[in-house]
Amino acid sequence: MGIRLKPIHKQVVVVTGASSGIGRETALQFAARGAKVVAAAQGEEGLQSLARQIQKQGGAATTHVCDVADLQQVKALADKAMREYGRIDTWVNNAAIVLYAPFEETTSEEFRRTLDVNVMGQVHGAQASLPYLRRAGGALICVSSVESQVSWPLHSAYAASKHAIAGFVDSLRRELMHAGAPVSVTNIMPGTINTPLFTHARTKIGVKPQGPPPFYQPSVVAEAILYAAEHPVRDFIVGGSAKAMLLGQKFAPALMDRLLSSDRFGFQAQRTNERKTLDAPDNFYRPAGTENRAEGDFSSRARGYSVYDWLEMRSPAGKLIFAGAAGAVALLAARAYTDNGSQPSRGRSPMVLDRAED
């Protein structure tokens, strides 16, 4: 018998990293669908503004200030959810930080902090939530990244953390399956999402970073998370461009090495023209000021839909056809790029991934 998940309007949902970005949009969408939301993050002001927004729209929410790198704080978050609502139906591990720097300029402390938040934060979330999810069944949703399989330069610590999440999630899922536990475990793998993550990133590249185009809005990821909260699904890739990258990594890893080591595609595509120094505020250890928005600074370039994800939720056969077509286009474009030695315009993808869903 398969795992049965409750309709969202009957759920109690915990979301970490909820003050901004994907977490904030996810909390808002859960509340709009009738779920009771427990929102957690390090920034109290951002959480309070989220709670006010949810309550203004007629939803139910409570907040908890929490550094996910600290197990006791995460256990206190689970305890608060139980005190407030008596159960936990879905737990969303979403909190993350990022450092943009060459590996040789990344300190051991910075590497460790990235792993503490991005990996141990997810481990702590699972440790705190599983005793309650096992009781009546539920969903553990872990937000990782396309970088759980495709590592970009300047991201050694971040990529390592996302790879670790994928390994952890797969192992945990198999243990729960063996035990017959009624818990769905999902790995959400977004491509580049327009969130404040880039604004608050720690950077040693001299400028504010960006993700490689194309950008998707946080709402696209939130829709995938809500889908996984009602439908047991193993992995959910967010964005056709992310799927194309994963296909490239799987079937042409040497070609991906050439692309991602190129200056324009692997390095310039991650740079903006906005200067940012190492001493500028970041959220590496504490909140970088008040942040109360889901979308980041690239809204004019971000799309609020993904054809691939629409098919993922509605037509598995169509998804496979789309994925195959997108992958073929991406790999042909990439091969032409490397064979001809052509250079894309700054900040654009030579793989034409932003055309994959047009």
N, C-alpha and C positions, 0 to 999 in steps of 0.2 A: 504493500500500500504506500503510495507516495505521500510526501509531506503536504499538509494542507495549511495554508496561511489565511489569516483573517482578512476580510475586506478592510481597506484603509480606514474607513470611518469608524471601525470598531477597535482600532489599534491604539496602543500607547507606544510612542516612538522616541528613542533617545538619539540625538544627533550631536556628535562632537565637531569642533571647529565651526560652530554655527553662527558666529558673530558676523561673518562676511562670506563672500564668494559662494562656492557650491553648497556649503553647509547652510548658509542663510537661505538661499533659494529653496533648498530641500525642505528646511523647516517650514517655510512659508507654504510650500505646495502641500505638505502633509497636513498642515493646519487647515488650509482651504478645503481639503477633502474630508475634513471632520475628525482627523486623528488628534489625540492629546499628545502634545510635544513637550519633551524635556530637552532644552537646548543648553549646550555646554561650550565654553571657550575660555581663553585666558582673559579676554577683555570684558569687564563688567558693563561698561557703557554701551558697547555694541550689543551685548545680550539684552540689556534693558530696552534698547530701542527696538530690537526684534520682538520682544514680548509685547511691547506697546502696539507694534504694527499688527501682530497676530490678534491681539485682543480687540483692537479697533475694527478688525474685519470679522469679529464674532467668533474667533477661534479660542482654543484653550492652550496655554503654554506656561511652563515654569522654567526657570533658568538656574544654572549652577556654574560658578567660576571654577575652572579646572585646568591644570596642566597635565595633559595625558601622559607625560613622561613619568609621572608619579603614580604608582599603583594605588596607593591609599586614597589619593584624590579621586581616581576613577572609580574605586569601590564606593566612595562616598556619593558619587554621582548615581550609581546604580541604587544605592540605598535610598537616595532622595526620590528617585522615580518610583520605587516601591512604596515609600511613605505617602507620596502624593496620589498615586493612582492604583497601587496594589498589584501591578504586574508590568512586565516589559514584553512587548510583542515583536518589535523590530529595534535593532541596535545598529546605527550607522557610524562606522569608524571613518572619519573624514579629515581630522586635523592633520596638517602637514606644514613643513617649512622647506625653503629651498635656498641653496647657496650657488651662485654663479661664479666659478673660479676654476682655473687650471688645477689639476690634481696637485702639482708641486707647490702651489700656493695655498692649498687647503691644509689647515692645521689639524692635528689629531683631535683636538677638542671640538673643532667645528664638525669634523666627520662624525664624532661620537654623538654630538648633540642632534645632528640630523637623524642618525639611527635611533636615538632615544625617543624623539618625537614621532617620526614617521613609521618606525617598526615597533618599538616597544609600546608606543601609544596604541597601536592596533592590538598587540598582544594583551596589554592591560584591559582594553575594551572587551576582548573575548573572555579573559579571565573573570571580569566583573559581571558580564552579562549571561554567560552560559548557564550558571546554576538556575537562573530565572527562565531563560529561553527553553531549557529542557523540560520545565514543568508542564507546560501546555502547548509547546511548539512555538516556533517563531523564526525570524530571519536575522542572520548576522550578515551585514553588508559592509564590505571593506572596499573603500575607494583607493585604488592604487593609481595606475597611469599606463599609457602605452609604453612608458619607459620600464615597465615591469618585464618587457621583452626586448625593447629597442632602446639602447643607451645613447644619449647625445653627448657630445663633448662639452666640457665645462660643467658637467653634472655628475662627477664621479660619486659623490656622497649621496645625492638624490637618487641617481639610477640604482646604486647599490641598495638603497632602502626600498625602492619599489620592487626590485627583483626579490628581495627578502620577503616582502609581503606576499608575493605570488607563491613562493615556496611554503611559507607558513600556512597560507589559506588552503592550498592543495592538501597538505598533510593533515590539517585539522579536519577538513571535510571528509577525508577517508576514514579517519578515526570515528567521527560521528556516524558515518554510514555503517561502519562495522558494528557500532553499538546500537544501531537502530534508533538513534536519537532523532526526535521530530524537529530538527533544526536545519534550515536551508542556509548554506554559506555561499555567498556570491562575491566575485571579484569584479569590480567596476573599473574599466580601463579607458579613461578619457584621453582624447588627443589634446590639442591646445585649446584651453578654455579662457574666455575673457573674464578673469577675476582679478581682485586686488593682489593676488599672490605675487605678481611681478613687481608691483609698486612697493611691496614690503619685503621683497627678497633682499638678502645680503648679497652684495656684488663686489667682485674684485676685477671687473672688466672695464671699469671707468664710466659706464653708462647704465641707465635703467635697462634691465633685460626685457625680453619678450619671448613668447613661445614662437616656434616656427609656424608660419601660416599653413592652412587656414585656421581662423578662430571660430569657436562655437560659443554660444551664450551659456551661462550656468544653467539655464532652464532646461537645456537639452540633457545635461547630466542628471538633473533632478528628476526628470521624467523617467530616465532609466532606473534610478534608485527606487522610485515609487513602483515601477513595474516589478522590480525584484522583490519588493516588500509584499506583493500579492501573488507572484508567480515564482516558484522555485526555479532558479536559473543558475547555471554554474559560473559562466563568465558573461559579461556584457561589455562590448567594445563600443565606445561612444564616438561616433563620427566615421564616415566612410574613409576619410584620409588616414585615420588611425588604423583601420582595417588594412588599407593598402600598405602602410608601413610594416605592419606585422607580417603580411604576406611576403613583402620584400625581404624581411629578416629571415623568414623561414626558408624561402626558396632561392634567395640570392644574397647570402650574408656577405660575400666578398664585395659584391656590388654596393651594398649598403655601407661597407667600410669605406669605399672610395668616395661615396657621396657625403657621408657624415664627417669625413676628414677634410673635405674641400673647404676652402676659406669662405666662399659665398654661401654655400648651403649649410655647412655644419657650424659656422661661426658667425658670419654676418647676419644670417637670418635670425639670430637670437639677440641682436643688438638694436636698440633704438638710437635716436640722435640726442636723447636727453641725458645730460651729464649726471652721474651719480657716483659719489665717492664712498669709500669703505666706511667713513665715519658718519654717513647719512643714517637717519633712523631706519631700523628694520625690526622685524618681529621674531628674530632668531631666539631670543631669550624671554622677551616680554612684549606685550602689545605695542605696536608702533602708533601711538595716539588713538583717537577715536575712529573706528571703522564701522560703518553701518550700511554698507551697500553690498549687493550681490555682484553687480557687474563691475568690471575694471575699466581701464582707460582706452580700450580698443573697440568700443561698441559700434563705431561706424564701419568697422571691418568684420564684425562678427555676425554669424548667421544663427538664426534661432530655430533651425531645423536640421535634421539629418535624415536623408532618404534611407540610408542603411539601417538606422535605428528604427525608423517607422516600419520597415520590413521585418526587422528583428522581432518586433512586438506583434506583428500581424501576419506575416507571410514568410515562413522559413525558406520555402523554395525560392521566392523572389529575392530573399537576402543572399542566398548562395549565388544566384545569377549576378546580382549587383556586385557582390564581393569579387567574383571572378573577373568581371569587366573592369572594375576599379583597379584591381591588382594588375591586370594586363596593361592598362593604360599607364599606370604609375611606373611599372618596370620598363616598358618600352621607352617612356620619356626619360627615365633615369639612364638607361643604356645609351640613348642618343646623346644625352648630356655628357656622359663620361667619354664616349667614343669620339665625339666632336670637339671636346675640350671647350664647349661654349660656357659662358658665365651668365647666370640669371641676374636680373636687376636686383638691387639690394633689398633684402628682406622678403624676397619672393621665393617660392619653392620651384626648383628646376624639375621636380617630379610632377608638376602640374596637379598636385594633390587637391588644390582648391577648385579644380574643375571636375573632380571625381563625382560630385553630387549635383552638378548643374544640369 
